Amino acid sequence: MTNAIRLRNVNLHYASVAFRERSLKSLFATWFSQSRTKRDLTDIHALKDITVHVKQGERIGLLGHNGAGKSSFLKMVAGLYPISSGSRDVRGTIRSMLDLSLGFEPDATGRENILYRGLLLGLSPRAMRSMEAEIVEFADLGEFIDYPLKTYSVGMQVRLAFAISTSVGGDILLLDEVVGAGDARFMGKARARIMNLVEQSEIMILASHDLTTLRQLCQRGLVLADGHIVLDAPIERAIEFYEEKFSK
Ligand SMILES: Nc1ncnc2c1ncn2[C@@H]1O[C@H](COP(=O)(O)OP(=O)(O)OP(=O)(O)O)[C@@H](O)[C@H]1O
């Protein structure tokens, strides 16, 4: 089976019921307030009429200003959010690094979390146990690996999450600008490990504001603005367009 992503007229909404304030206090405040000035929150239309075909071997960069829809695009491809209309056909196993804090159990130790997260990634307990030593070594957390997750700093959590998520490759690699927390030494190691995954993957989509990295890793660029794809072109052209239109 050839790996591919085929999206046709895809729309994605974030339902307001999911993010609206629903506490009793806020309900009462609304009922009793004299001036009903607070706006009613509506659904957010994050992706609009997206049509894209990605073939095996392609390396795609997503460009766009804050809130343009890059992360939503990746989450939609990963199947994390149901689309509201259109069709989404993804062939190949997906490995994504989108929200590294997802799937951690705060009361369990780092070592136990390696197993839990591996299961979330669809791997067997046996496979995870065989990779445990390498993950522990890469995360380099010392004795903290046997402490509960809730005792970790944000940077330590990112290191562990990153070590686990990058321990296994997939056909389709989805990357968001996630590797922000970590000291310089860890960032160096992390970059090398990501490059290894990129090489192994058949399709890669990277959302980034770092134009140098996009230039190095991608051949094709999609420019997003307000949930639309406004340009689909070779990466150099996409960067040029983005700089002209959005960087001023
Ligand atoms: N979980 C969510 N619930 C509700 N709205 C969301 C959610 N995630 C994103 N949005 C909204 O969807 C739109 C697109 O956001 P998205 O995170 O995809 O943009 P982005 O291009 O990745 O931005 P950035 O460069 O800042 O990461 C924005 O209007 C944002 O407020």
The ligand as an SDF file (V2000), in Angstrom:
LIG
                    3D

 31 33  0  0  0  0  0  0  0  0999 V2000
   -8.6620   23.2740   21.0590 N   0  0  0  0  0  0  0  0  0  0  0  0
   -9.1650   24.3840   20.5020 C   0  0  0  0  0  0  0  0  0  0  0  0
  -10.3970   24.8180   20.8280 N   0  0  0  0  0  0  0  0  0  0  0  0
  -10.9310   25.9130   20.2630 C   0  0  0  0  0  0  0  0  0  0  0  0
  -10.3000   26.6690   19.3410 N   0  0  0  0  0  0  0  0  0  0  0  0
   -9.0680   26.3020   18.9720 C   0  0  0  0  0  0  0  0  0  0  0  0
   -8.4250   25.1530   19.5380 C   0  0  0  0  0  0  0  0  0  0  0  0
   -7.1870   25.0350   18.9640 N   0  0  0  0  0  0  0  0  0  0  0  0
   -7.0840   26.0710   18.1030 C   0  0  0  0  0  0  0  0  0  0  0  0
   -8.2010   26.8270   18.0960 N   0  0  0  0  0  0  0  0  0  0  0  0
   -8.4870   28.0180   17.2470 C   0  0  0  0  0  0  0  0  0  0  0  0
   -8.3560   27.5900   15.8900 O   0  0  0  0  0  0  0  0  0  0  0  0
   -7.6990   28.5780   15.0990 C   0  0  0  0  0  0  0  0  0  0  0  0
   -6.4470   27.9900   14.4820 C   0  0  0  0  0  0  0  0  0  0  0  0
   -5.5110   27.6990   15.5370 O   0  0  0  0  0  0  0  0  0  0  0  0
   -4.1870   26.8400   15.3090 P   0  0  0  0  0  0  0  0  0  0  0  0
   -3.6550   26.4720   16.6560 O   0  0  0  0  0  0  0  0  0  0  0  0
   -4.4790   25.7430   14.3620 O   0  0  0  0  0  0  0  0  0  0  0  0
   -3.2410   27.9170   14.6100 O   0  0  0  0  0  0  0  0  0  0  0  0
   -1.6680   27.8770   14.3150 P   0  0  0  0  0  0  0  0  0  0  0  0
   -1.4960   28.3320   12.8990 O   0  0  0  0  0  0  0  0  0  0  0  0
   -1.1090   26.5480   14.6620 O   0  0  0  0  0  0  0  0  0  0  0  0
   -1.1250   29.0020   15.3000 O   0  0  0  0  0  0  0  0  0  0  0  0
    0.3170   29.1380   16.0530 P   0  0  0  0  0  0  0  0  0  0  0  0
    1.3100   29.5580   15.0260 O   0  0  0  0  0  0  0  0  0  0  0  0
    0.0410   30.2290   17.0340 O   0  0  0  0  0  0  0  0  0  0  0  0
    0.6190   27.8130   16.7030 O   0  0  0  0  0  0  0  0  0  0  0  0
   -7.4480   29.7620   16.0410 C   0  0  0  0  0  0  0  0  0  0  0  0
   -8.5190   30.6730   15.8740 O   0  0  0  0  0  0  0  0  0  0  0  0
   -7.4770   29.1410   17.4260 C   0  0  0  0  0  0  0  0  0  0  0  0
   -7.9490   30.0980   18.3580 O   0  0  0  0  0  0  0  0  0  0  0  0
  1  2  1  0
  2  3  1  0
  2  7  2  0
  3  4  2  0
  4  5  1  0
  5  6  2  0
  6  7  1  0
  6 10  1  0
  7  8  1  0
  8  9  2  0
  9 10  1  0
 10 11  1  0
 11 12  1  0
 11 30  1  0
 12 13  1  0
 13 14  1  0
 13 28  1  0
 14 15  1  0
 15 16  1  0
 16 17  2  0
 16 18  1  0
 16 19  1  0
 19 20  1  0
 20 21  2  0
 20 22  1  0
 20 23  1  0
 23 24  1  0
 24 25  2  0
 24 26  1  0
 24 27  1  0
 28 29  1  0
 28 30  1  0
 30 31  1  0
M  END
$$$$
